[in-house]
Amino acid sequence: MAEALRYQADVAVVGGGLAGLVAACEAAARGKRVLLLDQEGEQNLGGQAFWSLGGLFMVDTPEQRRMRIRDSEALALSDWLGSAGFDGPQDHWPRRVAEAYVAFAAGGMRDWLAGIGMRWFPVVGWAERGGAQAQGHGNSVPRFHVTWGTGPGVLAPFERMARDHAAAGRLRFAFRHRVTAITRAGGRIAGLAGEVLEPTSVARGQKSSRVVVGAFEVEAGAVIVTSGGIGGNFDRVRAAWPVERLGPPPARMVAGVPAHVDGDMIDVAATAGAGLINTGRMWHYCEGIRNWDPIWPEHGIRILPGPSSLWFDALGQRMEPPFLPGFDTLGTLRRILSTGHAHSWFILTQGIIKKEFALSGSEQNPDLSSGRWAEVLKARLGSGGKAPAPVEAFKDKGADFTVAATLEELVAGMNRIGATMGDPPLDAGQLRVQIEARDAQLANPFAKDAQINAIREARHYLGDKLIRTAKPHAILDPAQGPLIGVRLSVLTRKTLGGIHTDLEGAVLDGAGERIEGLFAAGECAGFGGGGYHGYNALEGTFLGGCLFSGRAAGRAAG
């Protein structure tokens, strides 16, 4: 093997995702020589943010005000703290970072991002509605701002700035460099060491080779770890799974992130002395479906449902509130796992799917990713009786979808899907009783069915009425058909805990003391502080946390 490659930098950033790009740009803008390393090829620059819908949690914005949404920093912080449930001394810095982020989201965040070219879809989304108590989990108002261009639109200005810094000699990229050690000298961080992997030409997101062709060493004044989470490593997810809080980990899951999101760099940081906190806090979705055209192993896509689909557990029982589509992710996950199974079912109509179903991810939303209004109007409003094309493709080709004219035929199709997965069979008669009872509630402007009331409440919001929530109708009305059944799996996604940091992104050791020269940001640091979400997320806070914590770490290290 050839002699190890050697680099010198003022700041070395480990991980080329959104948090890493932001941190690198901030340090380079302060005149520092920056080295940005990533174990994947250049085609993966931008990391998981590329695949995202590009949603950002922002507060009291012009977009909200135009939609007649009254929001404030105080209301947003109340929602955040009610959702987070911070409950111990380890949450000192997570809470401090959360408070600072909410102030940023209500203050300079939008102006900063608009100043570098970002724009947002005018209809603000209402994610994680909660549905229990005012002081509990959930967003009181819509806050999910979808960036024009989706995830790539969030990344674009930072990629552009990074390449400009590279052209000016302030930043250097080192792709296919896998860090295996953070080095120390004289009581502080001195740099990095690791392995050079063979070049790769696989497409973005695909699993790449791990063949080692060399070694490298980095001498750096500061190191910023921005390496992401653990969602691509099912064994690691199960090992960290909070059984006492959520129930047993699923035997079968689908992956919301590529295989290289493995968490290995978190271990490297811990070996260098970094404290890890809240590692049992995580965020996985209940509405995962197998991708009919996969990019990475066990590739799953999340359905972003409106409020109207009927949600049944694995045993065929309609789930009670607040376990409704779009209301309480982790509460619903706990409810699903309480059956002894890890899957559930949607039953809906064509009338619902054409207006309410969206799929998470930039590649599943070409209209929003295009950044052009004409494409959005064509996809969302100009498709006649059909859903947007990516949704129809899953309905036609997805292994988890079945379509039928009658409920009995539908349940037979659902049971055929379930038989391939070892699921208990569903009883059509049992489902009919529940659906007919729900449908009967529509005969009156009043109802005791909480989901029907939630649908009616949602349609009071102009954004939901226009593009997100179907007019209430009977599921068994043939005019709204055909009927659609969807088998849902747990989809791995986010790490809510991780490397313990302070408000500047400085890494803290096991005793809570700063490790000089070591910083962390993004998902590996629980999006800031070692877990600024607490136990629950409000959505738009993952990309938001990468932006905020990457900015803080880059400025502090620079």
C-alpha positions as CSV (number, residue, x, y, z in Angstrom):
1,M,0.0,0.0,0.0
2,A,1.3,3.5,-0.9
3,E,2.5,5.9,1.8
4,A,-0.4,7.6,3.6
5,L,-1.7,10.8,2.2
6,R,-1.1,13.8,4.4
7,Y,-3.2,17.0,4.7
8,Q,-3.1,20.2,6.7
9,A,-6.1,22.4,7.4
10,D,-7.3,24.9,9.9
11,V,-10.6,23.1,10.1
12,A,-11.4,19.5,9.0
13,V,-15.1,18.7,8.5
14,V,-16.1,15.0,8.5
15,G,-19.3,14.5,6.5
16,G,-20.4,16.2,3.3
17,G,-24.2,16.5,4.1
18,L,-26.1,19.7,4.8
19,A,-24.6,20.3,8.2
20,G,-21.1,19.7,6.9
21,L,-21.5,22.0,3.9
22,V,-22.9,24.8,6.1
23,A,-20.1,24.4,8.7
24,A,-17.4,24.2,6.0
25,C,-18.8,27.4,4.3
26,E,-18.9,29.3,7.6
27,A,-15.3,28.4,8.4
28,A,-14.1,29.1,4.9
29,A,-15.9,32.5,4.9
30,R,-13.8,33.4,8.0
31,G,-10.6,32.8,6.1
32,K,-9.8,29.3,7.4
33,R,-8.3,26.6,5.3
34,V,-11.0,23.9,5.3
35,L,-10.8,20.2,4.4
36,L,-14.2,18.5,3.8
37,L,-14.0,14.7,4.0
38,D,-16.7,12.1,3.1
39,Q,-16.5,8.3,2.8
40,E,-18.8,8.4,-0.3
41,G,-18.1,9.8,-3.8
42,E,-18.6,13.3,-5.0
43,Q,-22.0,12.2,-6.4
44,N,-23.3,12.0,-2.8
45,L,-22.4,15.6,-1.8
46,G,-25.3,16.9,0.2
47,G,-26.0,13.6,1.9
48,Q,-29.6,12.9,3.1
49,A,-30.8,16.4,2.6
50,F,-30.8,15.7,-1.2
51,W,-33.5,13.1,-0.8
52,S,-35.7,15.3,1.5
53,L,-38.9,17.2,0.7
54,G,-37.0,20.3,1.8
55,G,-39.3,21.3,4.7
56,L,-38.2,23.8,7.2
57,F,-39.7,24.7,10.6
58,M,-40.0,28.5,10.6
59,V,-42.1,30.8,12.7
60,D,-44.2,33.9,12.0
61,T,-43.2,34.1,8.3
62,P,-44.7,36.0,5.5
63,E,-45.9,32.7,4.1
64,Q,-47.8,32.0,7.3
65,R,-49.3,35.4,7.5
66,R,-50.5,35.2,3.9
67,M,-52.3,32.0,4.8
68,R,-53.9,33.7,7.8
69,I,-51.8,31.7,10.3
70,R,-51.1,33.6,13.5
71,D,-47.8,32.2,15.0
72,S,-45.3,33.5,17.5
73,E,-42.0,32.6,19.1
74,A,-43.8,32.0,22.4
75,L,-46.4,29.6,20.8
76,A,-43.7,27.7,18.9
77,L,-41.5,27.3,22.0
78,S,-44.5,26.1,24.0
79,D,-45.3,23.5,21.3
80,W,-41.6,22.5,21.2
81,L,-41.2,22.0,24.9
82,G,-44.6,20.2,25.1
83,S,-43.3,17.8,22.5
84,A,-39.8,17.4,23.7
85,G,-40.5,16.4,27.3
86,F,-37.0,17.2,28.4
87,D,-36.7,15.3,31.7
88,G,-33.2,15.2,33.2
89,P,-29.9,17.0,33.7
90,Q,-28.6,15.5,30.4
91,D,-31.1,17.8,28.7
92,H,-29.5,21.1,29.8
93,W,-27.8,21.7,26.5
94,P,-30.4,20.1,24.3
95,R,-33.0,22.5,25.8
96,R,-30.7,25.5,25.4
97,V,-30.1,24.7,21.8
98,A,-33.9,24.1,21.2
99,E,-34.7,27.6,22.7
100,A,-32.0,29.2,20.6
101,Y,-33.3,27.4,17.4
102,V,-36.9,28.5,18.0
103,A,-35.7,32.1,18.5
104,F,-33.7,31.8,15.2
105,A,-36.7,30.3,13.4
106,A,-38.8,33.2,14.5
107,G,-36.0,35.7,13.8
108,G,-33.2,35.8,11.3
109,M,-33.5,32.3,9.8
110,R,-35.8,33.2,6.9
111,D,-33.9,36.4,6.0
112,W,-30.6,34.5,6.0
113,L,-31.8,31.8,3.8
114,A,-33.7,34.1,1.5
115,G,-30.6,36.2,1.2
116,I,-28.7,33.2,-0.3
117,G,-31.5,32.4,-2.8
118,M,-34.0,30.1,-1.1
119,R,-37.7,30.5,-1.7
120,W,-40.7,28.6,-0.3
121,F,-43.9,27.1,-1.6
122,P,-46.7,29.5,-0.5
123,V,-48.9,26.9,1.2
124,V,-47.5,26.1,4.6
125,G,-47.9,22.5,5.7
126,W,-49.4,21.3,9.0
127,A,-47.3,18.4,10.2
128,E,-47.5,16.6,13.5
129,R,-50.8,18.0,14.6
130,G,-50.7,16.3,18.0
131,G,-54.4,15.9,18.7
132,A,-54.3,15.4,22.5
133,Q,-53.7,18.4,24.9
134,A,-52.6,21.9,24.3
135,Q,-49.5,21.4,26.5
136,G,-48.6,18.1,24.8
137,H,-47.0,17.1,21.6
138,G,-47.8,18.7,18.2
139,N,-47.8,21.9,16.2
140,S,-50.7,24.3,17.1
141,V,-50.4,25.9,13.7
142,P,-48.9,25.0,10.3
143,R,-45.2,25.6,10.2
144,F,-43.8,23.2,7.6
145,H,-42.3,25.4,4.8
146,V,-41.5,23.4,1.7
147,T,-38.5,24.9,-0.1
148,W,-38.9,25.4,-3.9
149,G,-36.6,22.8,-5.4
150,T,-37.2,20.5,-2.3
151,G,-34.0,19.0,-0.8
152,P,-31.7,20.0,-3.7
153,G,-33.1,23.5,-3.4
154,V,-31.9,23.7,0.2
155,L,-28.5,22.3,-0.7
156,A,-28.0,24.4,-3.8
157,P,-26.7,27.7,-2.2
158,F,-24.3,25.9,0.1
159,E,-23.0,23.6,-2.7
160,R,-22.4,26.8,-4.8
161,M,-20.6,28.6,-1.9
162,A,-18.5,25.5,-1.2
163,R,-17.4,25.2,-4.8
164,D,-16.6,28.9,-4.9
165,H,-14.5,28.5,-1.7
166,A,-12.8,25.5,-3.4
167,A,-12.0,27.5,-6.5
168,A,-10.5,30.3,-4.3
169,G,-8.3,27.7,-2.5
170,R,-10.0,28.0,0.9
171,L,-11.7,24.6,0.8
172,R,-10.6,21.2,-0.4
173,F,-12.8,18.1,-0.9
174,A,-11.6,14.7,0.0
175,F,-14.1,12.1,-1.1
176,R,-13.8,8.4,-0.4
177,H,-11.9,9.2,2.8
178,R,-13.3,7.2,5.7
179,V,-12.2,8.5,9.1
180,T,-11.3,5.8,11.6
181,A,-9.7,8.0,14.3
182,I,-9.7,11.5,15.7
183,T,-6.2,12.2,16.9
184,R,-4.9,14.2,19.9
185,A,-1.7,16.0,20.8
186,G,-0.8,18.2,23.8
187,G,-4.2,17.7,25.4
188,R,-6.3,18.8,22.5
189,I,-7.6,17.5,19.2
190,A,-4.8,17.4,16.6
191,G,-6.5,16.0,13.5
192,L,-7.8,12.8,11.9
193,A,-6.6,9.5,10.4
194,G,-8.4,7.0,8.2
195,E,-8.6,4.9,5.1
196,V,-8.9,5.8,1.4
197,L,-11.6,3.8,-0.3
198,E,-11.4,2.8,-4.0
199,P,-13.1,5.2,-6.4
200,T,-16.8,4.6,-7.0
201,S,-19.1,5.4,-9.9
202,V,-22.4,4.1,-8.3
203,A,-25.3,6.4,-8.5
204,R,-26.2,8.7,-5.6
205,G,-27.6,6.7,-2.7
206,Q,-26.5,3.3,-4.0
207,K,-24.3,1.1,-1.8
208,S,-20.7,1.7,-2.6
209,S,-17.5,-0.5,-2.3
210,R,-15.6,-0.6,1.0
211,V,-12.3,-1.8,-0.6
212,V,-9.4,0.1,1.0
213,V,-6.7,1.3,-1.3
214,G,-4.7,3.6,1.0
215,A,-4.5,5.6,4.2
216,F,-4.5,9.3,5.2
217,E,-3.6,11.6,8.0
218,V,-4.9,15.1,8.6
219,E,-3.3,17.8,10.8
220,A,-6.0,20.2,11.8
221,G,-6.6,23.0,14.3
222,A,-10.2,21.9,14.7
223,V,-12.4,19.0,13.7
224,I,-16.2,19.2,13.1
225,V,-18.0,15.9,13.0
226,T,-21.1,16.1,10.8
227,S,-21.4,12.4,9.8
228,G,-25.2,11.8,10.1
229,G,-27.2,9.1,12.0
230,I,-27.7,5.4,12.2
231,G,-30.8,4.7,10.2
232,G,-29.1,2.6,7.5
233,N,-27.9,0.1,10.0
234,F,-30.8,-2.0,11.2
235,D,-28.8,-3.8,13.8
236,R,-27.7,-0.6,15.4
237,V,-31.2,0.8,15.3
238,R,-32.5,-2.3,17.1
239,A,-29.7,-2.2,19.6
240,A,-30.6,1.4,20.6
241,W,-34.4,0.8,20.4
242,P,-36.2,2.1,23.6
243,V,-38.2,-1.1,24.3
244,E,-39.7,0.3,27.6
245,R,-41.0,3.4,25.8
246,L,-42.0,2.1,22.3
247,G,-42.3,-1.6,22.6
248,P,-40.2,-4.3,20.9
249,P,-38.2,-3.3,17.8
250,P,-39.6,-4.5,14.5
251,A,-38.3,-7.7,13.1
252,R,-38.8,-6.2,9.6
253,M,-38.3,-2.6,8.6
254,V,-37.7,-0.5,5.5
255,A,-34.8,1.9,5.2
256,G,-35.5,5.6,4.8
257,V,-31.8,6.3,4.3
258,P,-28.9,4.7,2.3
259,A,-26.7,2.0,3.7
260,H,-23.8,4.3,4.4
261,V,-25.8,6.1,7.1
262,D,-24.3,3.6,9.6
263,G,-23.3,5.6,12.7
264,D,-19.7,4.5,12.6
265,M,-18.3,8.0,13.0
266,I,-20.3,8.4,16.3
267,D,-18.2,5.6,17.7
268,V,-15.0,7.2,16.4
269,A,-16.0,10.4,18.2
270,A,-16.8,8.5,21.4
271,T,-13.4,6.8,21.3
272,A,-11.8,10.3,21.2
273,G,-13.7,11.1,24.4
274,A,-17.0,12.5,23.2
275,G,-19.9,12.0,25.5
276,L,-23.0,10.4,24.0
277,I,-26.4,11.2,25.4
278,N,-30.1,10.3,24.6
279,T,-29.0,7.5,22.3
280,G,-32.4,5.7,22.8
281,R,-34.3,8.6,21.3
282,M,-35.1,8.2,17.7
283,W,-37.6,9.1,15.0
284,H,-39.0,6.4,12.7
285,Y,-42.2,6.6,10.6
286,C,-45.2,4.3,10.6
287,E,-46.2,5.0,7.0
288,G,-43.3,3.3,5.2
289,I,-43.9,1.4,1.9
290,R,-41.4,-0.7,-0.1
291,N,-40.0,1.3,-3.1
292,W,-40.9,-0.5,-6.3
293,D,-37.8,1.1,-7.9
294,P,-35.2,0.9,-5.1
295,I,-32.0,2.9,-4.9
296,W,-30.5,1.5,-1.7
297,P,-30.9,-1.7,0.2
298,E,-34.4,-2.2,1.7
299,H,-35.4,1.2,0.3
300,G,-38.6,2.5,1.7
301,I,-40.6,5.7,1.0
302,R,-42.8,7.4,3.5
303,I,-46.4,8.3,2.6
304,L,-47.2,11.8,3.8
305,P,-50.9,11.3,4.3
306,G,-53.7,13.8,4.7
307,P,-56.1,13.2,7.6
308,S,-58.8,11.1,5.8
309,S,-57.4,7.5,5.3
310,L,-58.7,5.0,7.8
311,W,-55.8,3.5,9.8
312,F,-56.1,-0.1,11.0
313,D,-53.6,-2.0,13.1
314,A,-52.3,-5.5,12.2
315,L,-55.3,-7.2,13.8
316,G,-57.9,-5.1,11.9
317,Q,-58.9,-2.7,14.6
318,R,-59.3,0.9,13.6
319,M,-56.9,3.0,15.6
320,E,-58.2,5.5,18.0
321,P,-57.2,9.2,18.3
322,P,-54.7,10.7,18.5
323,F,-53.3,7.9,16.3
324,L,-54.6,9.4,13.1
325,P,-52.7,10.1,9.9
326,G,-50.3,13.1,10.4
327,F,-51.0,13.6,14.1
328,D,-48.5,11.8,16.4
329,T,-45.7,9.7,14.9
330,L,-44.2,8.1,17.9
331,G,-47.5,7.6,19.7
332,T,-48.8,5.8,16.7
333,L,-45.6,3.7,16.4
334,R,-46.1,2.6,20.1
335,R,-49.7,1.8,19.4
336,I,-48.9,-0.3,16.3
337,L,-46.2,-2.2,18.1
338,S,-48.5,-2.9,21.1
339,T,-50.3,-5.5,18.9
340,G,-47.2,-7.7,18.7
341,H,-46.8,-6.8,15.0
342,A,-44.9,-4.0,13.3
343,H,-47.2,-3.3,10.4
344,S,-50.5,-1.6,9.9
345,W,-53.0,-0.8,7.1
346,F,-54.5,2.2,5.3
347,I,-57.9,1.8,3.7
348,L,-59.0,4.8,1.5
349,T,-60.6,5.8,-1.8
350,Q,-59.4,7.2,-5.0
351,G,-61.1,10.4,-3.9
352,I,-58.7,10.5,-1.0
353,I,-55.5,9.4,-2.7
354,K,-55.8,11.9,-5.5
355,K,-55.8,14.9,-3.1
356,E,-54.2,13.7,0.1
357,F,-51.4,11.4,-0.7
358,A,-47.9,12.7,-1.1
359,L,-44.6,10.8,-0.9
360,S,-41.6,12.0,1.0
361,G,-38.5,12.8,-1.0
362,S,-37.2,15.1,-3.7
363,E,-37.3,12.3,-6.3
364,Q,-41.0,11.6,-5.6
365,N,-42.0,15.3,-6.0
366,P,-40.6,16.3,-9.4
367,D,-43.1,19.2,-9.6
368,L,-41.9,20.8,-6.4
369,S,-38.3,19.9,-7.2
370,S,-38.6,21.7,-10.5
371,G,-39.4,25.0,-8.6
372,R,-42.0,25.9,-11.3
373,W,-45.6,26.8,-10.5
374,A,-46.8,25.4,-13.8
375,E,-45.4,22.0,-13.0
376,V,-47.1,22.0,-9.5
377,L,-50.5,23.0,-10.9
378,K,-50.3,20.4,-13.6
379,A,-49.3,17.6,-11.2
380,R,-51.6,18.6,-8.3
381,L,-54.7,20.0,-10.0
382,G,-54.5,19.0,-13.6
383,S,-54.5,15.2,-13.3
384,G,-58.3,14.7,-13.4
385,G,-59.3,11.8,-11.2
386,K,-55.8,10.6,-10.7
387,A,-53.2,11.3,-8.0
388,P,-49.9,12.8,-8.9
389,A,-47.9,10.5,-11.2
390,P,-45.4,9.2,-8.5
391,V,-48.3,8.2,-6.3
392,E,-50.1,6.5,-9.2
393,A,-46.9,4.6,-10.0
394,F,-46.8,3.2,-6.5
395,K,-50.5,2.4,-6.6
396,D,-49.9,0.4,-9.9
397,K,-46.5,-1.1,-9.2
398,G,-46.0,-1.0,-5.4
399,A,-45.9,-4.4,-3.6
400,D,-47.8,-2.9,-0.7
401,F,-50.8,-1.6,-2.7
402,T,-54.0,-3.3,-3.7
403,V,-57.1,-1.9,-5.5
404,A,-60.6,-3.2,-5.7
405,A,-64.2,-2.3,-6.4
406,T,-65.7,-3.8,-3.2
407,L,-64.5,-4.2,0.4
408,E,-64.5,-8.0,0.2
409,E,-62.3,-7.9,-2.9
410,L,-60.1,-5.4,-1.3
411,V,-59.6,-7.4,1.9
412,A,-58.8,-10.5,-0.2
413,G,-56.0,-8.5,-1.9
414,M,-54.7,-7.2,1.4
415,N,-54.6,-10.7,2.7
416,R,-52.6,-11.8,-0.3
417,I,-50.0,-9.1,0.4
418,G,-50.0,-10.1,4.1
419,A,-49.6,-13.8,3.4
420,T,-46.2,-13.0,1.7
421,M,-45.1,-11.2,4.9
422,G,-46.4,-13.7,7.5
423,D,-49.2,-11.3,8.7
424,P,-52.4,-12.4,10.4
425,P,-55.3,-12.4,8.0
426,L,-57.8,-9.6,8.2
427,D,-61.6,-10.2,8.5
428,A,-63.7,-8.4,5.9
429,G,-66.8,-8.5,8.1
430,Q,-65.0,-6.9,11.1
431,L,-63.6,-4.2,8.8
432,R,-67.0,-3.5,7.3
433,V,-68.7,-3.0,10.7
434,Q,-66.1,-0.3,11.6
435,I,-66.2,1.4,8.2
436,E,-69.9,1.5,8.0
437,A,-70.1,3.0,11.5
438,R,-67.7,5.7,10.5
439,D,-69.5,6.4,7.2
440,A,-72.8,6.8,9.1
441,Q,-71.4,9.7,11.0
442,L,-71.3,11.8,7.8
443,A,-75.1,11.9,7.6
444,N,-75.1,14.8,10.1
445,P,-73.2,18.0,10.4
446,F,-72.3,16.8,13.9
447,A,-70.3,13.8,14.8
448,K,-68.6,11.9,17.6
449,D,-66.0,10.3,15.4
450,A,-62.8,12.2,16.2
451,Q,-61.3,11.6,12.7
452,I,-64.3,13.1,10.9
453,N,-64.2,16.1,13.2
454,A,-60.4,16.4,12.5
455,I,-61.1,16.3,8.8
456,R,-63.7,19.1,9.1
457,E,-61.3,21.1,11.3
458,A,-58.5,20.7,8.8
459,R,-60.6,22.1,6.0
460,H,-61.0,25.3,7.9
461,Y,-57.4,25.9,7.0
462,L,-57.2,27.3,3.5
463,G,-54.0,25.4,2.6
464,D,-55.5,22.0,3.6
465,K,-58.8,22.7,1.9
466,L,-57.1,23.7,-1.4
467,I,-54.5,20.9,-1.8
468,R,-54.3,18.6,1.2
469,T,-57.7,17.4,2.6
470,A,-60.4,15.8,0.6
471,K,-64.1,16.7,1.1
472,P,-65.5,14.2,3.7
473,H,-67.2,11.3,2.0
474,A,-68.2,7.7,2.7
475,I,-65.4,5.3,2.2
476,L,-67.8,2.7,0.8
477,D,-69.4,5.2,-1.6
478,P,-68.8,3.6,-5.1
479,A,-68.7,7.1,-6.7
480,Q,-65.5,7.8,-4.7
481,G,-63.9,4.5,-5.7
482,P,-62.1,2.3,-6.3
483,L,-61.1,1.3,-2.8
484,I,-57.4,1.1,-2.0
485,G,-55.5,-0.8,0.7
486,V,-51.9,-0.1,1.7
487,R,-49.7,-2.2,3.9
488,L,-47.5,0.1,6.0
489,S,-44.1,-0.8,7.6
490,V,-41.9,1.0,10.0
491,L,-39.4,3.2,8.1
492,T,-36.1,4.0,9.8
493,R,-35.1,7.6,9.6
494,K,-33.6,9.9,12.3
495,T,-31.4,9.7,15.4
496,L,-32.6,12.2,18.0
497,G,-29.7,11.8,20.4
498,G,-26.0,11.5,19.9
499,I,-22.8,13.4,20.5
500,H,-23.2,15.8,23.4
501,T,-22.5,19.5,22.5
502,D,-23.0,22.9,23.8
503,L,-24.7,25.9,22.1
504,E,-21.6,26.5,19.9
505,G,-21.4,22.9,18.8
506,A,-18.3,22.2,21.0
507,V,-18.2,18.5,21.9
508,L,-18.4,17.7,25.6
509,D,-16.8,14.7,27.3
510,G,-18.4,12.3,29.7
511,A,-18.1,14.9,32.5
512,G,-19.7,17.6,30.5
513,E,-16.4,19.5,29.8
514,R,-15.4,20.9,26.4
515,I,-12.9,18.9,24.3
516,E,-10.7,21.6,22.8
517,G,-10.8,21.6,19.1
518,L,-13.7,19.1,18.6
519,F,-17.1,20.1,17.4
520,A,-20.2,18.3,16.1
521,A,-23.3,19.3,14.2
522,G,-26.3,17.8,12.5
523,E,-27.8,14.4,13.1
524,C,-24.8,12.8,14.8
525,A,-25.2,15.4,17.5
526,G,-29.0,15.0,17.8
527,F,-29.3,18.0,15.5
528,G,-27.7,20.1,18.3
529,G,-26.8,19.7,21.9
530,G,-27.1,15.9,21.8
531,G,-30.8,15.9,21.2
532,Y,-32.6,19.3,20.8
533,H,-35.8,17.5,19.9
534,G,-36.1,15.7,23.2
535,Y,-38.4,12.7,22.7
536,N,-40.5,14.1,19.7
537,A,-40.0,16.1,16.6
538,L,-42.3,18.7,15.1
539,E,-41.1,18.2,11.5
540,G,-39.0,20.7,9.4
541,T,-36.7,20.6,12.4
542,F,-34.2,18.0,10.9
543,L,-33.0,20.2,8.0
544,G,-33.5,23.2,10.3
545,G,-31.3,21.6,12.9
546,C,-28.6,20.9,10.4
547,L,-28.6,24.5,9.2
548,F,-28.6,25.9,12.7
549,S,-26.0,23.6,14.3
550,G,-23.8,23.5,11.2
551,R,-23.7,27.3,11.2
552,A,-22.9,27.5,14.9
553,A,-20.1,24.9,14.7
554,G,-18.6,26.4,11.6
555,R,-18.5,29.9,13.2
556,A,-17.1,28.6,16.5
557,A,-14.4,26.4,14.9
558,G,-13.5,29.2,12.4
